[in-house]
Amino acid sequence: MTKNSLKLEEKTMEGQYSEKVMEHFRDPHNVGEIPDANGIGNVGNPVCGDIMRLYIKVDDKEVITDAKFKTFGCGAAIATSSMVTDLVKGKTIDEALRISNMAVAEALGGLPKIKMHCSVLAEEALRAAINDYMDKKKKKCGIDKEGAQGEV
């Protein structure tokens, strides 16, 4: 986005969104990549064109110690990506799996009905990153997807 198109997007969003959404749009938290991420989730919405990539770093106690994102999309997509990374840090994998799209939207002070799909994408990106982490963990332990023990 150019500086001018960013200003136009921000002007269009004012009045439609909570101050919390605007804060996360103007100054998103946790933008970037985690080079040694334990899990990466990639999701997209072909209808609106939003694309999210979420990275998680998990310690040996299954606590998510870091989360970052890269999102191509509207202001609500950026805000929900930012918020889900804030919500997930410090949570165990089990706790993170309980973060719903509604929790993301509520933490942002609500979203317009037409933008709720952005909170769904944020939840899906988180679940995809956790699933990627779990798949890698199983492979590392020598267990394939069907649960059969492989050679270690």
C-alpha positions in Angstrom: 0.0 0.0 0.0 1.2 3.5 -0.8 1.1 6.2 1.8 -1.9 7.9 -0.1 -3.9 4.7 -0.4 -3.2 4.0 3.3 -4.6 7.4 4.3 -7.7 6.7 2.1 -8.2 3.3 3.7 -7.9 4.9 7.2 -10.4 7.7 6.2 -12.9 5.2 4.9 -12.6 3.1 8.1 -13.1 6.0 10.6 -16.6 5.9 12.1 -17.2 2.3 11.1 -14.7 0.7 13.5 -13.8 0.9 17.2 -10.8 2.8 18.3 -9.1 -0.5 19.1 -9.5 -1.7 15.5 -8.1 1.6 14.3 -5.1 1.3 16.7 -4.3 -2.2 15.4 -4.7 -1.0 11.8 -2.6 2.1 12.2 0.1 0.5 14.3 -0.2 -3.3 14.0 1.6 -5.4 16.7 3.9 -8.3 15.9 4.3 -7.8 12.1 6.9 -9.9 10.5 8.3 -13.4 10.3 9.7 -15.9 12.8 12.6 -17.5 10.8 12.7 -20.6 13.1 8.9 -20.8 13.7 7.6 -24.1 15.0 4.3 -23.6 13.2 3.2 -21.5 10.2 -0.5 -21.0 9.2 -1.5 -19.8 5.7 -5.1 -18.9 5.0 -6.9 -16.8 2.5 -10.4 -15.7 1.4 -10.8 -15.9 -2.4 -13.9 -13.7 -2.3 -12.3 -10.6 -0.6 -8.6 -11.4 -1.4 -7.4 -11.3 2.2 -4.3 -13.5 2.8 -2.9 -14.2 6.2 0.3 -15.9 7.3 0.8 -16.5 11.0 4.0 -17.7 12.7 4.2 -19.2 16.1 7.2 -20.1 18.3 6.4 -22.8 20.9 8.6 -23.8 23.9 9.1 -27.3 25.3 6.2 -26.8 27.7 3.9 -26.1 24.7 3.6 -22.4 25.5 3.5 -20.0 22.6 6.3 -17.6 23.3 6.1 -15.5 20.2 3.7 -14.9 17.3 4.0 -12.8 14.2 2.0 -12.3 11.1 2.1 -11.0 7.5 -1.2 -10.1 6.0 -2.3 -8.8 2.6 -5.8 -7.4 3.0 -8.1 -4.7 4.3 -7.8 -2.8 7.5 -10.0 -5.3 9.4 -7.8 -8.2 8.2 -4.7 -6.4 9.5 -6.3 -5.5 12.8 -7.5 -9.1 13.4 -4.1 -10.5 12.6 -2.5 -8.1 15.0 -5.0 -8.9 17.8 -4.8 -12.7 17.4 -1.0 -12.5 17.9 -1.4 -10.5 21.0 -4.1 -12.9 22.4 -2.0 -16.0 21.7 1.3 -15.0 23.3 1.9 -16.8 26.6 -0.9 -19.3 26.0 -0.5 -23.0 25.9 -1.4 -24.8 22.7 -4.6 -26.0 24.4 -5.5 -22.5 25.5 -4.7 -21.1 22.1 -7.1 -23.6 20.4 -9.9 -22.1 22.5 -9.4 -18.6 20.9 -12.4 -18.1 18.6 -13.1 -15.6 15.9 -15.6 -14.1 18.4 -12.9 -13.6 21.0 -10.7 -11.8 18.4 -13.6 -9.6 17.4 -14.6 -8.8 21.0 -11.0 -8.0 21.9 -11.1 -5.4 19.1 -14.3 -3.9 20.5 -16.4 -5.5 17.8 -16.3 -5.6 14.0 -19.0 -4.6 11.4 -21.0 -7.7 10.4 -19.6 -7.4 6.8 -16.0 -7.7 8.2 -16.5 -10.7 10.6 -14.9 -12.9 8.0 -11.6 -11.3 8.9 -11.9 -12.6 12.5 -12.7 -16.0 11.0 -9.5 -15.8 8.9 -7.5 -14.9 12.0 -8.9 -17.9 13.9 -8.2 -20.2 10.9 -4.6 -18.9 10.6 -4.0 -19.6 14.2 -5.4 -23.1 13.9 -3.4 -23.7 10.8 -0.2 -22.7 12.5 -1.0 -24.9 15.5 -1.8 -27.8 13.1 1.5 -27.3 11.4 3.3 -27.3 14.8 1.5 -30.5 15.8 2.3 -32.2 12.4 6.0 -31.3 12.8 6.1 -32.5 16.3 4.6 -35.9 15.3 7.1 -36.3 12.5 9.9 -35.4 14.9 8.7 -38.1 17.3 8.4 -40.6 14.4 4.6 -40.7 14.4 2.8 -40.4 11.1 -0.7 -38.8 10.6 -2.5 -42.1 11.1 -0.8 -42.6 14.5 1.4 -45.4 13.4 4.9 -45.5 15.0 7.7 -45.0 12.5 11.4 -45.4 12.7 13.1 -42.9 15.0 
